[in-house]
Amino acid sequence: MSEFSGILYRLDSTGGLLTGLKASIGTSITQNDYDSIVLHFNTLADSVEAAVPSGRCPYCHARGEGCSFCGNIGWVSKIKMNLAAREVVDLAEFLHGVEEIK
């Protein structure tokens, strides 16, 4: 998890570089170039944040085996956890507990 935290921190601090880059509009880059860079940067930051492990996969831990939901890795992101059927999450908590990854 600390690897993801480090990546998110670096992405967050890189946001300041974009502010400095904005000062270059009209000299070395165009407004369209800047807007494109910001769009791609925000997409990258959102993708990394969406991949941060949140907890054990409720599907495979409910059955005790790997599954296609988590790609047989045993953990899922917060987004995937929220997509899981409530019944399966309840069953996983009952059988094994859904532990947070720290």
N, CA and C atoms as a LAMMPS dump frame, in Angstrom:
ITEM: TIMESTEP
0
ITEM: NUMBER OF ATOMS
306
ITEM: BOX BOUNDS ff ff ff
-5.0000000000000000e+02 5.0000000000000000e+02
-5.0000000000000000e+02 5.0000000000000000e+02
-5.0000000000000000e+02 5.0000000000000000e+02
ITEM: ATOMS id mol type element x y z
1 1 1 N 0.818 -1.193 0
2 1 2 C 0 0 0
3 1 3 C 0.857 1.25 0
4 2 1 N 2.021 1.215 0.654
5 2 2 C 2.871 2.399 0.696
6 2 3 C 3.363 2.775 -0.699
7 3 1 N 3.529 1.798 -1.593
8 3 2 C 3.928 2.101 -2.962
9 3 3 C 2.864 2.951 -3.645
10 4 1 N 1.603 2.605 -3.447
11 4 2 C 0.52 3.391 -4.029
12 4 3 C 0.471 4.789 -3.414
13 5 1 N 0.682 4.864 -2.101
14 5 2 C 0.679 6.161 -1.432
15 5 3 C 1.784 7.054 -1.99
16 6 1 N 2.951 6.466 -2.223
17 6 2 C 4.061 7.215 -2.795
18 6 3 C 3.75 7.727 -4.19
19 7 1 N 3.139 6.88 -4.986
20 7 2 C 2.772 7.276 -6.35
21 7 3 C 1.745 8.4 -6.305
22 8 1 N 0.732 8.25 -5.452
23 8 2 C -0.292 9.292 -5.344
24 8 3 C 0.318 10.607 -4.855
25 9 1 N 1.27 10.533 -3.907
26 9 2 C 1.936 11.741 -3.419
27 9 3 C 2.704 12.42 -4.554
28 10 1 N 3.432 11.627 -5.326
29 10 2 C 4.202 12.201 -6.435
30 10 3 C 3.283 12.832 -7.479
31 11 1 N 2.178 12.174 -7.772
32 11 2 C 1.229 12.75 -8.719
33 11 3 C 0.652 14.057 -8.191
34 12 1 N 0.343 14.07 -6.896
35 12 2 C -0.202 15.275 -6.286
36 12 3 C 0.813 16.415 -6.354
37 13 1 N 2.067 16.132 -6.033
38 13 2 C 3.086 17.183 -6.055
39 13 3 C 3.403 17.621 -7.482
40 14 1 N 3.189 16.741 -8.457
41 14 2 C 3.41 17.102 -9.852
42 14 3 C 2.378 18.117 -10.32
43 15 1 N 1.239 18.157 -9.661
44 15 2 C 0.223 19.152 -10.002
45 15 3 C 0.779 20.564 -9.939
46 16 1 N 1.718 20.819 -9.027
47 16 2 C 2.348 22.134 -8.934
48 16 3 C 3.163 22.465 -10.174
49 17 1 N 3.748 21.448 -10.778
50 17 2 C 4.502 21.67 -12.015
51 17 3 C 3.586 22.138 -13.133
52 18 1 N 2.362 21.656 -13.122
53 18 2 C 1.41 22.083 -14.147
54 18 3 C 1.115 23.567 -14.024
55 19 1 N 1.084 24.067 -12.792
56 19 2 C 0.855 25.493 -12.581
57 19 3 C 2.008 26.296 -13.192
58 20 1 N 3.243 25.822 -12.968
59 20 2 C 4.392 26.48 -13.574
60 20 3 C 4.365 26.396 -15.087
61 21 1 N 3.921 25.264 -15.604
62 21 2 C 3.829 25.077 -17.04
63 21 3 C 2.824 26.049 -17.652
64 22 1 N 1.775 26.342 -16.902
65 22 2 C 0.741 27.253 -17.404
66 22 3 C 1.331 28.628 -17.708
67 23 1 N 2.356 29.023 -16.978
68 23 2 C 3 30.31 -17.219
69 23 3 C 3.696 30.338 -18.574
70 24 1 N 3.963 29.169 -19.142
71 24 2 C 4.653 29.091 -20.429
72 24 3 C 3.712 29.2 -21.618
73 25 1 N 2.412 29.24 -21.356
74 25 2 C 1.453 29.316 -22.46
75 25 3 C 1.744 30.577 -23.275
76 26 1 N 1.832 30.382 -24.559
77 26 2 C 2.093 31.495 -25.464
78 26 3 C 3.567 31.648 -25.786
79 27 1 N 4.439 31.088 -24.965
80 27 2 C 5.871 31.175 -25.257
81 27 3 C 6.37 29.852 -25.814
82 28 1 N 6.183 28.775 -25.068
83 28 2 C 6.681 27.483 -25.558
84 28 3 C 5.568 26.469 -25.809
85 29 1 N 4.382 26.678 -25.262
86 29 2 C 3.26 25.765 -25.518
87 29 3 C 1.986 26.572 -25.765
88 30 1 N 1.043 25.923 -26.415
89 30 2 C -0.252 26.572 -26.656
90 30 3 C -1.231 26.2 -25.557
91 31 1 N -2.322 26.917 -25.485
92 31 2 C -3.375 26.6 -24.515
93 31 3 C -3.909 25.198 -24.75
94 32 1 N -4.051 24.805 -26.023
95 32 2 C -4.538 23.453 -26.341
96 32 3 C -3.573 22.388 -25.85
97 33 1 N -2.253 22.636 -26.018
98 33 2 C -1.252 21.687 -25.517
99 33 3 C -1.377 21.555 -24.005
100 34 1 N -1.478 22.692 -23.329
101 34 2 C -1.594 22.693 -21.871
102 34 3 C -2.844 21.94 -21.429
103 35 1 N -3.973 22.234 -22.059
104 35 2 C -5.232 21.557 -21.703
105 35 3 C -5.123 20.046 -21.905
106 36 1 N -4.454 19.626 -22.978
107 36 2 C -4.268 18.2 -23.245
108 36 3 C -3.394 17.552 -22.178
109 37 1 N -2.314 18.233 -21.789
110 37 2 C -1.433 17.715 -20.741
111 37 3 C -2.197 17.552 -19.434
112 38 1 N -2.976 18.559 -19.059
113 38 2 C -3.753 18.505 -17.817
114 38 3 C -4.769 17.369 -17.872
115 39 1 N -5.447 17.208 -18.998
116 39 2 C -6.427 16.13 -19.15
117 39 3 C -5.765 14.76 -18.969
118 40 1 N -4.635 14.538 -19.624
119 40 2 C -3.935 13.251 -19.511
120 40 3 C -3.397 13.037 -18.097
121 41 1 N -2.896 14.081 -17.49
122 41 2 C -2.403 13.98 -16.12
123 41 3 C -3.53 13.589 -15.167
124 42 1 N -4.675 14.244 -15.285
125 42 2 C -5.811 13.931 -14.408
126 42 3 C -6.319 12.513 -14.635
127 43 1 N -6.315 12.058 -15.877
128 43 2 C -6.717 10.681 -16.182
129 43 3 C -5.753 9.688 -15.535
130 44 1 N -4.455 9.978 -15.624
131 44 2 C -3.455 9.121 -14.988
132 44 3 C -3.649 9.079 -13.478
133 45 1 N -3.836 10.235 -12.859
134 45 2 C -4.024 10.293 -11.408
135 45 3 C -5.276 9.519 -10.988
136 46 1 N -6.359 9.661 -11.738
137 46 2 C -7.596 8.931 -11.423
138 46 3 C -7.397 7.427 -11.567
139 47 1 N -6.658 7.005 -12.596
140 47 2 C -6.417 5.575 -12.815
141 47 3 C -5.599 4.967 -11.685
142 48 1 N -4.572 5.68 -11.251
143 48 2 C -3.745 5.169 -10.15
144 48 3 C -4.573 5.099 -8.879
145 49 1 N -5.341 6.139 -8.604
146 49 2 C -6.161 6.14 -7.39
147 49 3 C -7.19 5.008 -7.41
148 50 1 N -7.735 4.716 -8.583
149 50 2 C -8.73 3.646 -8.7
150 50 3 C -8.119 2.265 -8.509
151 51 1 N -6.806 2.139 -8.675
152 51 2 C -6.146 0.841 -8.555
153 51 3 C -5.642 0.553 -7.143
154 52 1 N -5.741 1.502 -6.242
155 52 2 C -5.231 1.305 -4.885
156 52 3 C -6.01 0.173 -4.212
157 53 1 N -5.306 -0.817 -3.647
158 53 2 C -5.994 -1.928 -2.981
159 53 3 C -6.848 -1.432 -1.812
160 54 1 N -8.042 -1.984 -1.725
161 54 2 C -8.953 -1.583 -0.651
162 54 3 C -9.203 -2.714 0.325
163 55 1 N -9.327 -3.929 -0.179
164 55 2 C -9.61 -5.054 0.698
165 55 3 C -9.585 -6.372 -0.052
166 56 1 N -9.791 -7.427 0.696
167 56 2 C -9.832 -8.765 0.097
168 56 3 C -11.033 -8.892 -0.827
169 57 1 N -10.843 -9.647 -1.877
170 57 2 C -11.936 -9.872 -2.824
171 57 3 C -13.055 -10.634 -2.12
172 58 1 N -14.254 -10.073 -2.104
173 58 2 C -15.354 -10.753 -1.424
174 58 3 C -15.826 -12.007 -2.15
175 59 1 N -15.546 -12.122 -3.449
176 59 2 C -15.992 -13.295 -4.188
177 59 3 C -15.107 -14.503 -3.898
178 60 1 N -13.807 -14.384 -4.103
179 60 2 C -12.973 -15.576 -3.931
180 60 3 C -12.796 -15.938 -2.457
181 61 1 N -12.819 -14.98 -1.572
182 61 2 C -12.713 -15.323 -0.153
183 61 3 C -14.024 -15.924 0.365
184 62 1 N -15.112 -15.592 -0.271
185 62 2 C -16.385 -16.203 0.109
186 62 3 C -16.405 -17.683 -0.279
187 63 1 N -15.676 -18.05 -1.383
188 63 2 C -15.62 -19.44 -1.835
189 63 3 C -14.298 -20.112 -1.496
190 64 1 N -13.314 -19.318 -1.028
191 64 2 C -12.014 -19.889 -0.683
192 64 3 C -11.113 -20.178 -1.864
193 65 1 N -11.351 -19.54 -3.021
194 65 2 C -10.51 -19.757 -4.204
195 65 3 C -10.435 -18.469 -5.012
196 66 1 N -9.492 -18.41 -5.974
197 66 2 C -9.363 -17.244 -6.841
198 66 3 C -10.562 -17.101 -7.768
199 67 1 N -10.675 -15.962 -8.384
200 67 2 C -11.827 -15.738 -9.265
201 67 3 C -11.506 -14.703 -10.336
202 68 1 N -12.381 -14.587 -11.309
203 68 2 C -12.183 -13.615 -12.379
204 68 3 C -12.487 -12.191 -11.916
205 69 1 N -13.239 -12.031 -10.852
206 69 2 C -13.579 -10.693 -10.36
207 69 3 C -12.323 -9.931 -9.937
208 70 1 N -11.411 -10.624 -9.257
209 70 2 C -10.18 -9.973 -8.791
210 70 3 C -8.97 -10.375 -9.622
211 71 1 N -9.172 -11.193 -10.627
212 71 2 C -8.05 -11.65 -11.443
213 71 3 C -7.139 -12.611 -10.698
214 72 1 N -7.714 -13.344 -9.753
215 72 2 C -6.987 -14.332 -8.946
216 72 3 C -5.857 -13.728 -8.101
217 73 1 N -5.98 -12.447 -7.753
218 73 2 C -4.946 -11.839 -6.907
219 73 3 C -5.4 -11.686 -5.462
220 74 1 N -6.69 -11.829 -5.213
221 74 2 C -7.173 -11.849 -3.838
222 74 3 C -7.575 -10.518 -3.249
223 75 1 N -7.253 -9.408 -3.903
224 75 2 C -7.671 -8.106 -3.395
225 75 3 C -8.335 -7.314 -4.514
226 76 1 N -9.099 -6.311 -4.124
227 76 2 C -9.792 -5.465 -5.095
228 76 3 C -9.671 -4.001 -4.675
229 77 1 N -9.877 -3.131 -5.632
230 77 2 C -9.874 -1.697 -5.367
231 77 3 C -11.2 -1.311 -4.712
232 78 1 N -11.27 -0.091 -4.229
233 78 2 C -12.503 0.406 -3.62
234 78 3 C -13.65 0.391 -4.626
235 79 1 N -13.347 0.734 -5.862
236 79 2 C -14.378 0.733 -6.906
237 79 3 C -14.92 -0.673 -7.116
238 80 1 N -14.007 -1.663 -7.225
239 80 2 C -14.449 -3.054 -7.407
240 80 3 C -15.229 -3.535 -6.192
241 81 1 N -14.763 -3.143 -4.999
242 81 2 C -15.463 -3.551 -3.774
243 81 3 C -16.895 -3.019 -3.792
244 82 1 N -17.049 -1.772 -4.24
245 82 2 C -18.385 -1.188 -4.304
246 82 3 C -19.256 -1.847 -5.361
247 83 1 N -18.619 -2.439 -6.386
248 83 2 C -19.374 -3.126 -7.433
249 83 3 C -19.854 -4.516 -7
250 84 1 N -19.175 -5.063 -6.013
251 84 2 C -19.513 -6.419 -5.57
252 84 3 C -20.958 -6.465 -5.054
253 85 1 N -21.598 -7.561 -5.327
254 85 2 C -22.978 -7.736 -4.853
255 85 3 C -23.006 -7.693 -3.327
256 86 1 N -23.949 -6.996 -2.749
257 86 2 C -24.037 -6.834 -1.293
258 86 3 C -24.136 -8.184 -0.588
259 87 1 N -24.813 -9.147 -1.187
260 87 2 C -24.949 -10.459 -0.548
261 87 3 C -23.592 -11.145 -0.407
262 88 1 N -22.738 -11.027 -1.43
263 88 2 C -21.438 -11.667 -1.39
264 88 3 C -20.551 -10.984 -0.353
265 89 1 N -20.616 -9.657 -0.283
266 89 2 C -19.839 -8.926 0.72
267 89 3 C -20.289 -9.341 2.115
268 90 1 N -21.593 -9.428 2.326
269 90 2 C -22.107 -9.854 3.624
270 90 3 C -21.648 -11.273 3.963
271 91 1 N -21.667 -12.165 2.975
272 91 2 C -21.234 -13.539 3.202
273 91 3 C -19.742 -13.583 3.526
274 92 1 N -18.94 -12.808 2.798
275 92 2 C -17.493 -12.776 3.048
276 92 3 C -17.203 -12.251 4.451
277 93 1 N -17.908 -11.218 4.86
278 93 2 C -17.706 -10.676 6.205
279 93 3 C -18.107 -11.698 7.253
280 94 1 N -19.159 -12.43 6.983
281 94 2 C -19.62 -13.449 7.921
282 94 3 C -18.616 -14.605 8.016
283 95 1 N -18.127 -15.07 6.855
284 95 2 C -17.235 -16.226 6.842
285 95 3 C -15.791 -15.889 7.222
286 96 1 N -15.268 -14.786 6.669
287 96 2 C -13.845 -14.5 6.807
288 96 3 C -13.547 -13.098 7.322
289 97 1 N -14.467 -12.201 7.212
290 97 2 C -14.176 -10.794 7.506
291 97 3 C -13.47 -10.179 6.309
292 98 1 N -13.876 -8.996 5.95
293 98 2 C -13.216 -8.279 4.861
294 98 3 C -12.218 -7.35 5.514
295 99 1 N -10.93 -7.73 5.452
296 99 2 C -9.877 -6.97 6.117
297 99 3 C -9.38 -5.856 5.205
298 100 1 N -9.167 -4.722 5.803
299 100 2 C -8.564 -3.611 5.065
300 100 3 C -7.093 -3.897 4.888
301 101 1 N -6.55 -3.547 3.72
302 101 2 C -5.121 -3.679 3.472
303 101 3 C -4.463 -2.392 3.937
304 102 1 N -3.508 -2.5 4.807
305 102 2 C -2.846 -1.312 5.369
306 102 3 C -1.45 -1.2 4.815
